[in-house]
């Protein structure tokens, strides 16, 4: 992948499935980060939909440029982006995500600068599928949004069912 380009959501989803299977098979780490621009709707109202899309495109470009070439990024929905960190534990992905988020402070488009973003990281657990991994990341992202902090939230590991 060209590191300065975002994947489509479909291509990202396919690669996530492949990487989750590979991580399980070979016992490798895998983490996913979600980065969300706060107040996307208000941004569209204040700046207009074209400006909002230009801002989100610039943020997506900054995210794609801010991760390693082996990491994969996409825009999911609205103002949310995802980054797939293969062979990366949550603490490492959290540090990388933090660097990306700090870099977003420099994004300036359509007279807007210093947008508020929330971010979260989840590390794959044994036998977890992509949907469960994403659900845990989204739950942590919601907590990060509620906290309104600049820290990267790390998703809690699921509780063991103790079968």
C-alpha positions as CSV (number, residue, x, y, z in Angstrom):
1,X,0.0,0.0,0.0
2,X,1.1,3.5,-0.7
3,X,1.5,4.9,2.9
4,X,0.0,8.2,1.9
5,X,-3.3,6.7,0.9
6,X,-6.3,5.5,2.8
7,X,-7.8,2.2,2.0
8,X,-11.5,1.9,1.2
9,X,-13.6,0.6,4.1
10,X,-14.2,-2.6,2.1
11,X,-10.5,-3.2,1.4
12,X,-9.7,-2.5,5.1
13,X,-12.4,-4.9,6.3
14,X,-11.0,-7.7,4.1
15,X,-7.5,-7.0,5.3
16,X,-8.6,-6.9,8.9
17,X,-10.2,-10.4,8.5
18,X,-7.0,-11.8,6.9
19,X,-4.8,-10.3,9.6
20,X,-7.0,-11.5,12.4
21,X,-6.8,-15.0,11.1
22,X,-3.1,-14.8,10.6
23,X,-2.6,-13.4,14.1
24,X,-4.6,-16.3,15.6
25,X,-2.8,-18.9,13.5
26,X,0.7,-17.7,14.3
27,X,0.1,-16.3,17.8
28,X,1.0,-12.8,16.8
29,X,-0.2,-9.5,18.2
30,X,-2.6,-7.2,16.4
31,X,-4.2,-4.0,17.4
32,X,-6.7,-1.6,16.0
33,X,-7.0,2.1,16.7
34,X,-10.1,4.3,16.1
35,X,-9.6,8.0,15.8
36,X,-12.8,10.2,15.7
37,X,-13.2,13.9,15.0
38,X,-15.5,15.4,17.5
39,X,-18.4,17.5,16.5
40,X,-18.4,16.5,12.8
41,X,-22.1,17.5,12.4
42,X,-21.5,20.9,13.8
43,X,-18.5,21.3,11.6
44,X,-20.7,20.6,8.6
45,X,-23.3,23.2,9.8
46,X,-20.6,25.9,10.5
47,X,-18.4,25.3,7.5
48,X,-20.7,23.6,5.0
49,X,-20.6,20.0,3.8
50,X,-17.8,20.6,1.2
51,X,-15.5,22.2,3.7
52,X,-16.3,19.4,6.2
53,X,-15.3,16.8,3.6
54,X,-12.2,18.7,2.8
55,X,-11.2,18.8,6.5
56,X,-11.9,15.1,6.9
57,X,-9.9,14.3,3.8
58,X,-7.0,16.3,5.1
59,X,-7.3,14.5,8.5
60,X,-7.4,11.1,6.7
61,X,-4.3,12.1,4.7
62,X,-2.5,13.1,7.9
63,X,-3.4,9.8,9.5
64,X,-2.2,7.8,6.5
65,X,1.0,9.8,6.4
66,X,1.5,9.5,10.2
67,X,1.5,5.7,10.4
68,X,4.2,3.2,9.3
69,X,4.0,1.8,5.8
70,X,3.0,-1.6,7.1
71,X,0.0,-0.1,9.0
72,X,-3.3,0.3,7.2
73,X,-5.7,3.1,7.6
74,X,-9.3,3.9,6.4
75,X,-12.2,6.2,7.0
76,X,-15.0,4.2,8.5
77,X,-18.1,6.4,8.9
78,X,-18.6,10.1,9.4
79,X,-15.5,11.5,11.1
80,X,-14.1,8.2,12.3
81,X,-10.9,6.6,11.0
82,X,-9.4,3.2,11.8
83,X,-5.8,2.1,11.8
84,X,-4.8,-1.6,11.7
85,X,-1.5,-2.3,13.5
86,X,-0.3,-5.8,12.5
87,X,2.2,-7.5,14.9
88,X,1.7,-4.6,17.4
89,X,0.6,-4.8,21.0
90,X,-1.9,-2.3,22.5
91,X,0.8,-0.2,24.3
92,X,2.8,0.2,21.1
93,X,-0.3,1.0,19.1
94,X,-1.3,3.5,21.7
95,X,2.0,5.3,21.4
96,X,1.8,5.4,17.6
97,X,-1.8,6.6,17.8
98,X,-0.8,9.3,20.2
99,X,1.8,10.6,17.8
100,X,-0.8,10.6,15.0
101,X,-3.3,12.5,17.1
102,X,-0.6,15.1,18.0
103,X,0.2,15.5,14.3
104,X,-3.5,16.3,13.6
105,X,-3.0,19.6,15.5
106,X,-1.1,20.8,12.4
107,X,-4.0,20.0,10.0
108,X,-5.4,23.3,8.8
109,X,-8.1,23.4,6.1
110,X,-10.9,25.8,5.3
111,X,-9.9,28.1,8.2
112,X,-10.2,25.3,10.8
113,X,-7.2,24.2,12.9
114,X,-6.8,22.2,16.1
115,X,-9.8,20.0,15.9
116,X,-10.8,18.0,18.9
117,X,-10.4,14.2,18.4
118,X,-10.9,11.1,20.5
119,X,-9.0,7.9,20.0
120,X,-8.9,4.4,21.3
121,X,-6.9,1.2,20.8
122,X,-7.9,-2.5,21.2
123,X,-5.6,-5.5,21.1
124,X,-6.9,-8.7,19.6
125,X,-7.4,-11.5,22.1
126,X,-7.4,-15.3,21.5
127,X,-10.4,-16.5,19.5
128,X,-11.7,-12.9,19.0
129,X,-13.2,-12.1,15.6
130,X,-12.9,-8.8,13.8
131,X,-16.4,-7.6,14.9
132,X,-15.7,-8.2,18.6
133,X,-12.4,-6.4,18.3
134,X,-14.0,-3.4,16.6
135,X,-16.8,-3.4,19.2
136,X,-14.3,-3.2,22.1
137,X,-12.4,-0.4,20.3
138,X,-15.7,1.5,19.7
139,X,-16.6,1.1,23.4
140,X,-13.3,2.5,24.4
141,X,-13.7,5.3,21.9
142,X,-17.0,6.3,23.4
143,X,-15.3,6.4,26.8
144,X,-12.5,8.6,25.4
145,X,-15.2,10.9,23.9
146,X,-16.9,11.1,27.3
147,X,-13.6,12.0,29.0
148,X,-12.8,14.7,26.4
149,X,-9.1,14.0,27.1
150,X,-6.2,13.9,24.7
151,X,-5.1,10.5,25.9
152,X,-5.6,7.3,23.9
153,X,-8.1,5.0,25.6
154,X,-7.1,1.4,25.7
155,X,-10.0,-1.1,25.5
156,X,-10.5,-3.5,28.4
157,X,-9.8,-7.1,27.7
158,X,-13.0,-9.2,27.6
159,X,-13.8,-11.2,30.7
160,X,-13.1,-14.9,30.5
161,X,-16.2,-17.1,30.4
162,X,-14.5,-19.7,32.5
163,X,-15.9,-22.7,30.6
